[in-house]
Amino acid sequence: MIAAENLVKVYRDRKRGDVRAVDGVSFSVQAGEIFGLLGANGAGKTTTLRMLGTLLQPTDGTAYVAGFDVRLEPENVRANIGFLSTTTALYGRLTVREMVEYFGRLHGLDSATLRTRIENIFTTLDMHDFAKARCDTLSTGQKQRTSIARSIIHEPPVMIFDEPTTGLDVMTSRTIVGFIRRCRDEGRTVVFSTHIMSEAERLCDRIGIIHAGRLVAVGTLAELRHQTGATFLEDVFLRLVAPDDPDN
Ligand SMILES: Nc1ncnc2c1ncn2[C@@H]1O[C@H](COP(=O)(O)OP(=O)(O)OP(=O)(O)O)[C@@H](O)[C@H]1O
C-alpha cells in the first residue's frame, strides 16, 4: 500500500547550504498494518511523510501510495490518503461540524453519506460535545480531533499522521491511539511519526528508526530487540542511533 523507494530530500537553505533532510529512505507498509517512524527532532520524519503525502517533491527516489507514484500521479495519491500534519489548518469561523462537512463536500460526498460518516467519526473521536463550537474556540486536543476528522472524512485506505498525539493529554492521546488501532483493524494502512517511545511500543506493528535522514533499522519490536540486545525501546533506539556511546 505504501512503498518508499530511496527517497531523498535536499533543502536548499540560504544560511545552512544544502540540507540533506532525507537521505535514501526505503520501506513498505501493508494494508492492515501500523508503521511508525520513530526519530529525534530533526531526524527527517516530517519531510518523509510530506513526500508520501505529495506536499513536497522528492529530490530523488519516489514512493508509491495506494498504487500511485507520488511524483507522477499526485492527485490520485491525494484522493486515497488522509494526511494529518502538525500544521493542518482549521477555519476559525466555522464550527467543528461545518469544518468537517466542508472537507467532505470537497471530496464530493452527498448530504446523507456525510451525515452518517460525521456521526460515526464524532462518536469514535468523542467529538459530539464540541461539534457546534467554533474552531477558534477549541482546546489543543479538540483541534487535533477536528483535524483528524477532516482528514479522514473521505474514508481513505491510507492514513499518514505526523506526530498525532504530540502535546495532547493522556485522555485525548488514548482516544487517538484507539482510533488508529481501529483504522488498522478495518484494513487501512497507517503510517505515523513520533518521538514518543511508549506510543511506538504500544501501537506499531513495525517500527522504522530514522536518524539524520536515514532509516537505521526497520522491524517489529521483537526484531529490533533481538538486533540490539536491548529490552526497552528507548535502549533499542539509543543503541541504534548512537552505537558508539558507551552508556548505551
Ligand atoms: N524548509 C526547510 N528548509 C531547510 N531545512 C529544512 C526545512 N524543513 C526541514 N529542514 C531541515 O531538515 C531536517 C529534517 O527536518 P524534519 O522536520 O523532517 O525532521 P523531524 O524528524 O520531523 O523533526 P521534528 O520531530 O522536530 O518535527 C532538519 O535538519 C530541519 O532543520
The ligand as an SDF file (V2000), in Angstrom:
LIG
                    3D

 31 33  0  0  0  0  0  0  0  0999 V2000
   12.0750   24.1160    4.6450 N   0  0  0  0  0  0  0  0  0  0  0  0
   13.2580   23.7260    5.1120 C   0  0  0  0  0  0  0  0  0  0  0  0
   14.3960   24.3470    4.7230 N   0  0  0  0  0  0  0  0  0  0  0  0
   15.6030   23.9550    5.1990 C   0  0  0  0  0  0  0  0  0  0  0  0
   15.7720   22.9130    6.0530 N   0  0  0  0  0  0  0  0  0  0  0  0
   14.6730   22.2780    6.4770 C   0  0  0  0  0  0  0  0  0  0  0  0
   13.3660   22.6360    6.0430 C   0  0  0  0  0  0  0  0  0  0  0  0
   12.4660   21.8120    6.6390 N   0  0  0  0  0  0  0  0  0  0  0  0
   13.1860   20.9630    7.4180 C   0  0  0  0  0  0  0  0  0  0  0  0
   14.5000   21.2420    7.3230 N   0  0  0  0  0  0  0  0  0  0  0  0
   15.6000   20.5170    7.9930 C   0  0  0  0  0  0  0  0  0  0  0  0
   15.5350   19.1580    7.6050 O   0  0  0  0  0  0  0  0  0  0  0  0
   15.8660   18.3010    8.7060 C   0  0  0  0  0  0  0  0  0  0  0  0
   14.7300   17.3280    8.9490 C   0  0  0  0  0  0  0  0  0  0  0  0
   13.5870   18.0460    9.3890 O   0  0  0  0  0  0  0  0  0  0  0  0
   12.1740   17.3530    9.6760 P   0  0  0  0  0  0  0  0  0  0  0  0
   11.2140   18.4260   10.0260 O   0  0  0  0  0  0  0  0  0  0  0  0
   11.8250   16.4500    8.5610 O   0  0  0  0  0  0  0  0  0  0  0  0
   12.5150   16.4660   10.9670 O   0  0  0  0  0  0  0  0  0  0  0  0
   11.5500   15.7710   12.0170 P   0  0  0  0  0  0  0  0  0  0  0  0
   12.1260   14.4140   12.2870 O   0  0  0  0  0  0  0  0  0  0  0  0
   10.1430   15.8210   11.5800 O   0  0  0  0  0  0  0  0  0  0  0  0
   11.7550   16.6680   13.3080 O   0  0  0  0  0  0  0  0  0  0  0  0
   10.6890   17.1440   14.4650 P   0  0  0  0  0  0  0  0  0  0  0  0
   10.4550   15.9620   15.3460 O   0  0  0  0  0  0  0  0  0  0  0  0
   11.4950   18.2170   15.1610 O   0  0  0  0  0  0  0  0  0  0  0  0
    9.4800   17.6640   13.7820 O   0  0  0  0  0  0  0  0  0  0  0  0
   16.1820   19.2300    9.8660 C   0  0  0  0  0  0  0  0  0  0  0  0
   17.5810   19.4370    9.8940 O   0  0  0  0  0  0  0  0  0  0  0  0
   15.4570   20.5070    9.5140 C   0  0  0  0  0  0  0  0  0  0  0  0
   16.0950   21.6250   10.0750 O   0  0  0  0  0  0  0  0  0  0  0  0
  1  2  1  0
  2  3  1  0
  2  7  2  0
  3  4  2  0
  4  5  1  0
  5  6  2  0
  6  7  1  0
  6 10  1  0
  7  8  1  0
  8  9  2  0
  9 10  1  0
 10 11  1  0
 11 12  1  0
 11 30  1  0
 12 13  1  0
 13 14  1  0
 13 28  1  0
 14 15  1  0
 15 16  1  0
 16 17  2  0
 16 18  1  0
 16 19  1  0
 19 20  1  0
 20 21  2  0
 20 22  1  0
 20 23  1  0
 23 24  1  0
 24 25  2  0
 24 26  1  0
 24 27  1  0
 28 29  1  0
 28 30  1  0
 30 31  1  0
M  END
$$$$
